Amino acid sequence: MVAETPLIDLDRPSPELRDDDAIVRSRPALLVTVLVTVLLALGGSVPVRPGLTPVLAVDEPVTAAELTAGSLFLATPTDVRRYALPAGARQWSRRFDLAVQSLWIDPASGILLVLSGGGEQRLTALEAATGRPLWAEESADTVVITLSRGGVLTQEGMNGEGALRMLDARTGRTLWTRDVDPAGFLGPDELFQGGGSPWIVAVGATGDVALLSYADGHEIAKGKLELGSPPPADRSLPANSASVSVVGDRLYLSRRVQGRASLTAYSIRPLAPLWRSVGGPIGSVTDCGTVLCVADTRWVSGVDPAGGAVRWQQPSWGIAYRYDRDRLFAYDNQEDAEAALIDAGTGRELRALGHSRQLGRLILRTVGVRTWVSVPDEATGDLRTAGSMVDVAAFRCQVGGDYLLCPTLRGTTAVWQVR
């Protein structure tokens, strides 16, 4: 069955697609068990070949999915399921009376959080291993920021008032709350990408700054920024504006006042200015290894983190992110964006990537109906093609461990193992 799948191309020309070609589907438990037994038996004598291997496909509407090292948690409008990977066998299923909208998983604590809703919204915590319900609460006017380290961090706000609230992920008990400006800035970005930060930086619309402990919510430090005008909600840069970025233990304030631009770096513990650069690039600031990447409405620049001097500017690219120690993944500003790997130290283009997307260590490049999956080659330092997929919505793919999940244009949601 796997051999007939047209979605995989292991560094060789793919056969022409036939109308009766189909990707691997979920089968009844008996068939899955037999197939897995045969594959495991063969695996003992056949070396694992690097590439892209299909492990599961679900031919139903999927509203949310989360991948971990050995599991897929998947939601349809009516239920939530766990599949074992790479076997593809369903481990459990839990029905919901409200349409399931979003999932969050915390592998460390073994908790799966489910947001369901219709006319109302509800948060439900499940035991990830068994699907057993642990607690539930109504969640009107609540936004889940992250599920991490045994806690659920939410933001609640209405009528100009807002608060951060940390819940115990296993019991739903409130651990701490802190008032914040619902129109302000929250960072760093790691907070929204798995909750890896030990602190939370909250900046109000008038410039009040609070550094909070992620663990217990206590105020570590506070201060005041001279914003000049409230930060725009969409981080755009009109004639008079201010925007805030947090990278590690540094806060960066970009200001444009009467046409004059400045970028100021602050330590956050305590909040104190470190340097100020006038007349250079301003905008979104991200960690790019040896430089800070500053993306404005025109292009991306590499800035010296020690003093703000501009090391390079790249008019061809609108934004860049760290790919590895020496390379950045850059997009241009076109609607149908193209990408490239560029050198972090100089901004020089190293490799054009066409219509590509970065997902962790993977790079997905789409040409026509085919999307090629590349991974770093440890032997050469270059990219190695693991394989390709046909008719996938690459912009909606996600990764987890060694697995790649993508919706297909045929209506299925498929998972591959990447080696």
C-alpha positions in Angstrom: 0.0 0.0 0.0 2.8 2.4 0.8 4.6 1.6 -2.4 1.6 2.8 -4.4 1.5 6.3 -2.8 2.2 9.1 -5.3 3.0 11.6 -2.6 6.7 10.6 -2.0 9.7 11.2 -4.2 13.0 9.9 -2.7 15.5 11.8 -4.9 14.3 10.2 -8.1 11.7 11.1 -10.7 8.1 10.4 -9.6 5.8 8.3 -11.7 2.9 10.0 -13.5 -0.1 10.3 -11.3 -3.1 8.1 -12.1 -6.7 8.9 -11.2 -6.9 5.9 -8.9 -3.8 6.8 -6.9 -4.5 7.4 -3.2 -2.5 8.2 -0.1 -2.4 5.9 2.8 -5.7 6.0 4.8 -6.6 5.1 8.3 -7.9 1.5 8.3 -9.8 -0.7 10.8 -7.7 -1.7 13.9 -7.1 -5.3 12.7 -5.6 -4.2 9.3 -3.5 -1.5 11.0 -2.2 -4.1 13.5 -1.2 -6.6 10.7 0.5 -3.9 8.6 2.4 -2.5 11.6 3.6 -6.1 12.5 4.8 -6.7 9.0 6.6 -3.3 8.8 8.3 -3.9 12.2 9.4 -7.4 11.1 10.9 -6.0 7.9 12.5 -3.1 9.8 14.7 -5.4 11.7 16.6 -6.5 8.6 16.3 -3.4 6.3 18.4 -0.3 7.1 16.4 2.9 7.6 16.8 5.0 4.5 16.8 8.8 4.8 13.7 10.3 3.2 10.0 11.0 3.6 7.7 8.2 4.7 3.9 8.4 4.9 2.5 7.1 8.2 -1.1 8.3 8.4 -3.8 10.1 6.6 -7.3 11.1 7.8 -10.0 11.6 5.2 -12.3 13.8 7.4 -12.6 17.5 8.1 -9.8 18.4 10.6 -10.2 21.6 12.7 -6.9 21.4 14.7 -3.9 19.2 15.1 -0.8 19.0 17.4 2.3 16.8 16.8 4.6 15.5 19.4 7.6 13.1 19.2 5.4 10.0 19.1 1.8 11.2 18.9 -0.7 13.1 16.7 -3.5 14.8 18.5 -6.2 15.6 16.0 -9.6 17.3 16.2 -12.6 17.0 14.0 -15.7 19.3 14.5 -17.1 16.6 16.9 -14.2 14.8 18.6 -10.5 14.8 19.6 -8.3 11.8 19.0 -4.8 10.6 19.7 -2.8 8.5 17.1 0.4 6.7 17.9 3.3 7.5 15.5 4.8 6.0 13.4 2.3 3.1 13.7 -0.8 5.3 12.9 -3.1 3.4 15.3 -5.8 5.4 17.1 -5.2 5.3 20.8 -8.4 7.0 22.0 -11.2 9.3 21.0 -13.3 11.8 23.0 -16.5 13.4 21.7 -17.4 17.0 22.3 -20.9 18.6 22.2 -19.4 22.0 21.0 -17.4 22.3 17.8 -13.7 21.8 18.5 -11.6 24.8 17.4 -8.1 24.6 18.8 -5.7 22.3 20.6 -2.6 22.8 22.7 -0.3 20.1 24.0 2.2 20.2 26.9 4.3 17.0 26.5 6.2 17.7 29.8 3.0 17.6 31.9 1.0 15.2 29.7 -1.9 17.7 29.3 -3.9 18.4 26.1 -6.0 21.5 26.2 -9.1 21.8 24.0 -11.0 24.9 23.0 -14.5 24.2 21.8 -17.4 26.6 21.1 -20.4 27.7 19.2 -22.5 30.3 20.8 -20.2 30.0 23.9 -16.6 28.9 24.4 -15.2 26.3 26.7 -11.7 25.2 27.7 -11.3 21.5 28.5 -8.2 19.8 29.8 -7.6 16.1 28.9 -5.0 13.6 30.1 -3.0 13.2 26.9 -2.2 9.6 27.4 -5.8 8.4 27.9 -8.1 11.2 26.8 -9.6 11.3 30.3 -11.3 14.7 31.1 -9.6 16.6 34.0 -11.5 19.9 34.1 -13.5 22.3 32.0 -14.5 26.0 32.3 -16.4 28.5 30.2 -13.9 30.8 28.5 -15.8 33.9 27.2 -13.4 36.8 26.5 -10.4 34.6 27.2 -7.4 34.0 24.9 -5.0 31.2 25.5 -1.4 32.4 25.2 0.4 29.2 25.9 0.2 25.8 27.6 3.7 25.0 29.0 5.5 23.6 32.1 2.3 22.5 33.7 0.5 25.8 33.4 -2.1 27.5 31.1 -1.4 31.2 30.6 -4.5 33.1 29.4 -5.3 36.8 28.8 -8.8 38.1 29.6 -10.0 41.6 28.8 -13.1 43.6 28.2 -14.3 47.2 28.7 -10.6 48.5 28.6 -9.5 46.2 31.5 -7.4 43.1 31.2 -5.5 40.5 33.2 -3.1 37.6 32.8 -4.1 34.4 34.5 -2.1 31.3 35.1 -4.0 28.0 35.7 -2.7 24.7 36.9 -3.0 22.6 33.7 -4.0 19.4 35.6 -6.6 20.9 38.0 -7.7 24.2 36.4 -7.0 26.0 39.7 -5.9 29.6 39.3 -2.2 30.0 40.4 -1.9 33.7 39.9 -3.4 36.8 38.1 -1.9 40.1 37.1 -3.6 43.2 35.7 -2.3 44.2 32.2 -3.3 46.7 29.6 -5.4 44.7 27.0 -4.2 47.1 24.3 -0.5 46.8 25.1 2.4 44.5 24.2 3.1 41.1 25.5 6.4 39.3 24.9 8.8 37.8 24.2 7.8 35.8 21.1 8.9 32.6 22.8 5.9 33.1 25.1 3.5 32.3 22.2 5.7 29.5 20.8 5.6 26.9 23.6 6.2 29.2 26.6 9.9 28.9 26.7 10.6 32.2 28.4 11.2 32.4 32.2 9.5 35.8 32.2 6.7 37.9 30.7 7.2 41.5 29.5 4.1 43.6 29.5 4.1 47.1 28.0 1.1 49.3 28.4 -0.2 51.6 25.7 1.2 54.6 27.6 4.7 53.0 28.1 4.4 51.4 31.6 6.6 48.2 31.6 6.4 45.3 34.0 8.7 42.3 34.0 6.8 39.3 35.5 7.9 35.9 36.6 6.3 33.2 34.4 6.3 30.7 37.3 4.4 32.7 40.0 3.5 36.1 38.4 5.5 38.3 40.8 6.9 41.6 39.5 10.6 41.3 38.9 11.1 44.8 37.6 9.2 47.7 36.3 9.9 51.0 34.4 8.6 53.5 31.9 9.2 53.9 28.1 8.8 57.2 26.3 6.6 56.0 23.5 5.4 59.3 22.2 2.2 57.7 20.9 0.5 54.4 21.6 1.9 51.4 19.6 -0.3 50.4 16.6 -2.1 47.1 17.1 -0.8 45.7 13.8 2.9 46.8 14.5 2.8 49.0 11.4 4.9 52.2 11.3 2.9 55.3 10.4 4.5 58.8 10.4 4.5 59.0 14.3 4.7 55.6 15.9 6.3 53.3 18.4 6.7 49.5 18.4 8.3 47.1 21.0 10.2 43.9 20.5 11.8 41.6 23.1 14.8 39.4 22.3 16.2 37.4 25.2 16.9 39.8 28.1 16.7 42.9 25.9 13.8 45.2 24.9 14.0 47.2 21.7 11.9 50.4 21.2 11.5 51.6 17.6 10.2 55.1 17.4 9.4 57.5 14.5 8.6 61.0 15.6 8.0 63.7 13.0 9.9 61.6 10.5 12.9 61.0 12.7 13.6 57.3 13.4 15.4 55.8 16.4 16.1 52.4 17.8 16.8 52.1 21.5 18.0 49.0 23.3 17.1 48.4 27.0 18.1 45.8 29.6 14.9 44.5 31.2 16.3 43.6 34.6 16.4 46.5 35.5 14.8 48.5 32.7 17.7 50.7 31.6 18.8 52.1 28.3 21.9 50.5 26.8 22.3 52.3 23.4 20.4 54.4 20.9 20.8 54.5 17.2 19.3 57.5 15.3 18.4 57.5 11.6 18.9 53.8 11.0 16.4 51.0 10.5 13.4 50.6 12.8 10.7 48.0 13.0 10.3 44.4 14.2 13.5 43.1 15.8 14.4 39.4 15.9 17.4 37.3 17.0 19.6 36.5 13.9 22.6 35.1 15.7 25.6 37.4 15.2 23.2 40.3 14.3 19.8 41.6 15.1 17.4 41.5 12.2 15.4 44.7 11.9 12.5 44.6 9.4 10.8 47.8 8.4 8.2 48.4 5.6 11.0 48.3 3.0 13.7 45.7 3.7 15.6 43.8 6.4 18.8 45.0 8.0 21.4 43.3 10.1 22.3 45.5 13.2 25.1 45.1 15.7 23.5 44.0 19.0 26.3 45.7 20.9 25.7 49.3 19.7 23.1 49.4 16.9 25.5 50.0 14.0 24.1 48.7 10.7 26.3 45.9 9.4 24.3 45.2 6.2 21.0 46.0 4.5 19.2 43.7 2.0 16.7 45.5 -0.2 15.8 42.2 -1.9 14.3 40.7 1.3 11.7 42.1 3.7 12.2 39.9 6.8 14.6 37.3 8.0 14.7 34.6 10.7 17.5 32.5 12.2 17.8 29.2 10.4 21.1 27.9 11.9 24.2 29.3 13.4 25.4 31.1 10.3 22.4 31.3 8.0 19.1 33.2 7.9 15.9 32.3 6.1 14.6 35.4 4.3 11.3 36.3 2.6 10.7 39.1 0.2 7.8 41.6 0.5 5.8 40.3 -2.5 2.3 38.9 -2.1 3.4 35.6 -3.6 6.6 35.6 -1.5 9.9 34.0 -2.5 12.7 33.1 -0.1 16.4 32.5 0.2 19.1 31.5 2.6 21.3 34.4 3.4 24.6 34.8 5.4 23.9 36.2 8.9 27.2 38.1 9.0 27.0 39.9 5.6 23.4 39.5 4.3 24.8 38.0 1.2 22.4 35.6 -0.6 23.6 32.0 -0.4 20.9 30.0 -2.0 17.6 31.0 -3.7 14.7 28.9 -2.5 11.8 30.1 -4.7 8.4 29.8 -3.1 9.5 28.2 0.2 8.5 28.1 3.8 10.7 27.3 6.9 9.3 24.9 9.5 12.0 24.4 12.2 14.8 22.6 10.5 12.7 21.8 7.4 12.3 23.9 4.3 9.3 23.3 2.1 9.6 24.5 -1.5 6.5 24.4 -3.8 6.8 24.2 -7.5 3.5 23.7 -9.2 1.6 20.9 -7.5 4.7 19.4 -5.8 6.2 20.5 -2.6 9.8 19.5 -1.9 11.0 18.9 1.7 14.7 19.7 2.4 16.6 19.1 5.7 20.1 20.1 6.7 22.8 17.7 5.6 25.1 17.1 8.6 27.9 15.8 6.4 28.0 18.8 4.0 26.3 21.6 5.8 24.1 22.1 2.7 20.4 21.1 2.2 19.4 17.6 1.4 16.1 16.7 -0.3 14.2 14.2 1.8 11.4 13.8 -0.7 8.3 15.6 -2.1 4.6 15.7 -1.6 1.8 16.3 -4.1 -1.2 18.7 -3.7 -0.5 19.8 -0.1 -1.4 23.2 1.4 2.2 23.9 2.5 1.3 27.2 4.3 -0.7 25.1 6.8 1.9 22.4 7.4 3.3 21.9 10.9 6.2 19.9 12.4 6.7 18.0 15.6 9.8 15.9 16.4 10.6 13.9 13.2 7.0 14.3 11.8 5.5 16.6 9.3 1.7 17.2 9.0 0.1 18.8 6.0 -3.5 19.2 4.8 -3.9 18.2 1.2 -6.0 19.8 -1.5 -7.9 16.5 -1.8 -9.4 17.1 1.7 -7.2 14.7 3.7 -4.7 15.5 6.4 -1.6 13.5 6.1 1.5 12.8 8.3 5.0 11.9 7.1 8.1 10.8 9.0 11.1 12.9 7.9 14.6 11.4 8.1 
